[in-house]
């Protein structure tokens, strides 16, 4: 995690910065150092026989990036047809992956002292992807494990679009 430390008369306060986004009513954060970029809706090219949560591939300036629908990954209802997804492109071990989210939030800096393990009442589909939560005023910031999020059935989804040839086919 991207941490900064501030010394005060009461001791050292460690803070971490997270890029945030919303999926349905859930508020998520990803360490800012794992975020490559944030994009508006992008045209997707379908991938035959891909897992259901893989909505397609996007061409990001010649880089082929797999797009994972976070609603599907979390077991939530699909987005309404008139609602377009935003792309939060994250870097994982296998390469870049776009997480399709409902809305992009701000970059938040939170104190490590407010970090807790995931709540027991969190839906099991979401719980396996969450490393912990930060208590904020009026809501919880769920910290997403990006590596686990992109592991779908047969392995990391970044491998679907890992081939560099074919960029011309997308755009």
Secondary structure, 3 states (H helix, E strand, C coil): CCEEEEEECCEEEEEEEEEEEEECCEEEEEEHHHEEEEECCCCCECCCCCCCCEEEEEEECCEEEEEEEHHHHCCCCCCCCCCCCEEEEEEECCEEEEEEECEEEEEEEEEHHHEECCCCCCCHHHHCCEEEEEEECCEEEEEECHHHHCEECCEEHHHCCCCCCCHHHHC
